[in-house]
Amino acid sequence: MPVNIRGRSFLTLLDYTPAEIRYLLDLSKEFKRMKRNGVPHRYLENKNIVLLFEKTSTRTRCSFEVAGNDLGMGVTYLDPGSSQMGKKESIADTARVLGRMFDGIEYRGFEQKTVEELAKYSGIPVWNGLTDQFHPTQMLSDLLTIEEKFGHLQGIRFTYMGDARNNMGNSLMIACAKMGLHFTACAPKELFPAPELVEKAKAIAAENHGSIRLTEDISEGTKDADVIYTDIWVSMGEPEAVWEERIKLLRPYQVNAAAMKNASPTAIFMHCLPSFHDTKTTIGAEIAEKFGIAEMEVTDEVFESPQSVVFDEAENRMHTIKAMIYATLC
């Protein structure tokens, strides 16, 4: 059956069927082929999009800007200091203004209800570039990267280590459930995903020949995994005071050589970035000095190893975002 998602927002993968996700992944492959071969694809000339950023990002901003320019669109970037949204103007009013001027809106910030309100009132497609609850554009990149490395998605044994109740843990659990992967959250019980979301994911996984598992046991969680994935231990916007408690909880769940050795011999390591795998960043150096830990969620050895596909994953943000923009605007 043909897939048509024109005019739809992209707020969470819960809103999309496996067939629609498959369509976006296949379209991403085609756009990647065209980009690599220098084939012009300015299919959306005379259209304009706006990027609303309450949280900064390298990959999300660059992916949307390059994707938009490649498609022939005008791209406007608004940081928190460049918009009155939420300060002098309500989200609903901002949405209705931008909906009169632009063809699509990207939002990257804090509350999921903000991106949902933008979608409700703007009258145009709205794309979730990250909220505290979900990160759906990252999921398309992750799924594409896994498929490129293994040739398929269904049946892949996927382990997420770390804070499994953050936006990445939530989103990866749903993405795996939708596409038939076997998802394991390997984390302290305090950081398991919300029970209601777990039950929803289990029901979705059952429909797609996948599975959902939660475990505190690192050996069990990483055993024979095809993919080991992690994220930073403290999310943007969380108070500095959280670091000490989070390091204490998650230090045993660091992705290191032992974890990778326990996984499948062909396992890959993934991370949405940025990563604190050394002390070459301001925050990394501060944490090392304060808590005596020079490598956090992943060791530098694993991050720089041949098993690491983090930069393939980062590149795929642009190809998959391009596909999503095109499919919802064309």
N, C-alpha and C positions, 0 to 999 in steps of 0.2 A: 504494500500500500504506500503511495507517495506521501512524503512528509512535508508539511508546510507549517513553519513557525513564524511566518511574517507577522509583524505587529505585536509579538509577545515579549514580555519582560523575562529576564533571566535572573531570578532572585534566589533560588535554591534548586538543587537537582530533584528535590521532592516533587517539583512541579512538572518534571519531564519524564517521559516514558523511555525505556531502554531503546526503542526504535528511534526516538528523537535524538537521544544521546549518540547513538551509532551514526546517524546522519551527520551530526556536527563533527564527529571524529573523522569520518570519511571526507567531509568537506575540508577539514583542516589539513589532511594529507594532500589534497589537491592544491590548496593554497601554498603549502610548503614546497611542493614540486615546482609550482610557478615561480615562487620567490627564488628558489635555488637556481632555476634555469633562466632567470632574468626575463620572464614573460610578464609584460604589463597586465595589470588587472584593476584598472581604475573604473570599477563597475558602479561606484556610488558617487560620481561627480555631482556637484551642486547640492549635496547633502552636508549637514553640519551636526557635530556632536559636541557635548560639553562634558567635561570630567570634573566632578565635585569631590575633592579630597579633604577629609577631616584628619586622615592619617596619611603620612608620607609613605612613598614606596618608590623603589627603583624599577622593579620588573613590571608592576601594574601600569604605572604611568607610561613608561617607554613602550610597552606592548600596545597599549591603546593608541598612543600617538603614532607609532610606526604603522600599525594596522590601518588606522584612519587615513594617514597620508598615502599609503600604498593603494587604498581603495578610492583615492581621489577626493576625500572629504576634507572639509574644514574642521579643525579640532581646537576647542577652547578649553584651557585649563584654569580652574578656580581653586585656589587654596583657601584655608579658613579665613585668611585676612582679606580675601577678594570678593566675598559674598556676604550678604546680610542674612542668609538662611539661619533660622533659629535664634537670631539676635534681634534684629529690627523687623524681620519678616518671617512669617510662619513657614513651615515646610510645605504646607498645602499651597500657600500663595506663591512661594518660590517655584514649585512644580508647575503651576499654571502659567507663570511667566515664561519659564524655560520651554515649556511645551509649545508655546506660540513661536519660538525662535529657532528651536533645534529639532532634529529628527530623532535623536536618542540621547539618553543621559546615563553616564556612569557615576556610581556613588561608591566611595570607599570611606568607611568611618566606623562608628561604634554600634549603634542600636539597629537591629534588624527591622524594627518598626519604622525607622526613618526611610530606608530604601523601599519598604512596602508602601509608605505614604506617598513617596515620590511617584511610584508606579500608579497608585490609585488616582492621583489628581493631575498628572502631566498629560495623559492622553497619548503618550508615545512610549516606545520600548525603554525600559530602565534596566541597567545591568549592574549586578552586585559585584563590585571589585573587592569586597571584603567587609564583613561586619563581625561583631563579637560572636555571632552564632554560626555563620556560614561563610564559605569561601568558594563558591561554585565555579568561578572562572579558573581557579587553580586546579580544580578537579579534572577539567577537560585536558589540561596540559599533562597531568599525572597519568590519566588513562591512556593518552596518546603515547607517552613515553614508555609505559609498560608494554603496550601492544607492539611498539617498534622493537623492543628488546626481545620479546618472547614470541611474537607472531600471533598472539591471541590474548584475550582477557579472561574468559570463563575458565574457572578452575584454578586460577593463580592463587597461591597462598600468600596473603598480604598481612604483614605485622606492623602495627603502629606502636611505637614506644614513646612514652612521655605523658604529657597532660592530655588524656583522651577525652576530656569534656570541653576542650576549647573548640574554636571554629574549625580547625584542621581535623581534629579527632571526629567531630560530628560529621563533617563533610565527606571525609574519606570512608567512614562507615556507610553512609548513604550511597556514595559512588560505587563502592564494592558491591553493595546489596543490589543495586540497579543492574549491574553488568555481570553478575554471577561469579564474583571473586569470593574467596574464603577469607573473611576479615577477622583479625585478632587484635584486640586492644590489650597491650601489655603495659600495665600501669598499676600504681598503688590504688587500692580500692577507693580511697578518697577522691581520686581523679578519674573515675570511670564516667562514661557519658550518662546523661540523664536517663533514668529507667524507661520513661515513656518513649524517648527517641530510640532506645535500644529495641523495645518491643516493636516499634514501627519498622525499624530496619530488618529485624528478624522476619517479619511478615513479607517484606519486599524480597529479601534474599531467598526465601522459600519458593517464591514464584519464579525465580531466575536461576535456580540450581546453585545458589551460593550459600554461605553460612556466616553467622556472627558469633564470636566468642570473646569473652572477657576473662583475663587472667592476671594475677599478680606474679606468677611464676615465670621468671625470665627464661629459664631453660626450656620450659614447656612452650612459652610464647614465641620463641625464636626458632624452635626446632623445625628444620626443613623448610623454612620460609623462602619463598622466591623473591620477595621484596621486603626489605626492612626500611621503614620510613620514620623520621622523627622531625621535630620542630623545636624552636627555642622554648625554654622553660617558663619564661615570663613574657606575656604578650604586651604589645604596645598599649600604653594607657593604664596599665596596672601600676600600683604604687611601688616605690623602691623597696619598701619594707617587706614585700612579698619574697624577695630573692632568697633570704636566708632559709625560710621555711621550705620553699620550692626546691632549693638545692639539696636540702636534707632528704626530702621525699624522693627526688628523682635521680639523685646521683647513682644509685644502683641500676637505673634504667638507661644509662648512657650507652649509645651504640659504639661498641669497641670491637677489637679484633676477635675477642671471645664470642661475642654475639654473632658476628658474621661467620665465624667458623662453625657455629652450631646451626646456621642456616644451610640452605641448599648450596652445593658447590658452584652453581651458576647464579646465585643470588645477586641482586643489585641493591645499592643503597640510594635512597631518595630523601630529599629535603627541599622544602619550598623556598628557603633562603629569606633573609640573611641567616648566617650560622655563626655561632661562637665556638669555632673549632680551634682557635688559637688566641693569642693576646694582641693581635694586630689591629684591634679596634679600640676606641675609647672605652666602651662599656666592658669589653672583654678584659682589658688591662685593669680596670677598676675592680671588677669582680675577682680577678686573680689576686690582686693585692689585698682585698678585703676578706675573701673567703679561702684563699689558698688553692683555687682550682683553675688551672690554665686552659682546660678543655671542658666544655660543658656537655651539651646534648649529644655530641659526637666527637670522637678523637680526630686529631688531624690526620693520623694514619689512615683511618677509614675514609675520611672526607676526600683525601687526595689519592685514594687507591683506584685501581682499574675498575673496581666494582661500583664506584660512585658515578652516577649519571646526572648529577645535580645541574650541570650546565646545559645538557641536552634538554632537561626538564625546563630550565629557565627560558631557553630559546623557544620551546614549544608554547610558552605563554602567548607569544605574539601570533603564532600561526592559528592557535585555537580561538583566541579573542577575535582575530580577523574573521574566522568562519562564523562565530557567533554574531558579530555585528552584521555581516552580510546576510546571514539567514534570517535575521529578525527585521532587517530594513529593506531587503531587495524586493 
